[in-house]
Amino acid sequence: AQSVTQPDIHITVSEGASLELRCNYSYGATPYLFWYVQSPGQGLQLLLKYFSGDTLVQGIKGFEAEFKRSQSSFNLRKPSVHWSDAAEYFCAVFSTGGGNKLTFGTGTQLKVEL
Amino acid sequence: DVKVTQSSRYLVKRTGEKVFLECVQDMDHENMFWYRQDPGLGLRLIYFSYDVKMKEKGDIPEGYSVSREKKERFSLILESASTNQTSMYLCASSAPIAGGFNEQFFGPGTRLTVL
């Protein structure tokens, strides 16, 4: 079965600094990969997704992610973090061979220091 | 805008009560999902539905059931609530793509406390 690992439970960065959130997946075939963000008291919002093609994908709010098959990774990046980016971030994988289900990582809580 | 609404943001129930969590989507999506979210565990799929009156178990269906009588509405039922079902419950919907996957749109969540 597919799985997703987000090794960082909490990350703190200063406003204006760059950000990278790590995500590793486990699945044999090419996965469909997603990053979602959950602001306090809110549901999840899709930041970006990778299905195929260019391995560097752009999302909303200035985020991007790079799919690296050799490392089974899909890390989320932002060059300059804003205080409003403080939230919880979830990586997720969907695969048609995995029961058509979306499997989420355990999340990374981002704190932004002003 | 896609909208997924959940009947309550906060709910407090007693052990043994029957609990209904309602989810409604306005985008005519075939697929609907119920997750629970717990700190350190992320989101875990409870049940999902690909069509009216159709349901499939997710990863943690024990203690839950669902109902989908209308396309826009997907209900999660706790037959006899227990304290270990205290959690945040998130509903989602998506439109199907043959052989693929479409974005899931999430509701704001219901924080359920079972005393």
Interface residues (C-beta under 8 A of the other chain):
Chain A: Q6 I9 Y32 F34 Y36 G41 Q42 G43 L44 Q45 L46 K49 F51 F90 A92 F94 T96 N100 K101 L102 F104 G105 T106 G107
Chain B: V4 F33 Y35 G40 L41 G42 L43 R44 L45 F48 G58 D59 L90 A92 G99 G100 F101 E103 Q104 F106 G107 P108 G109
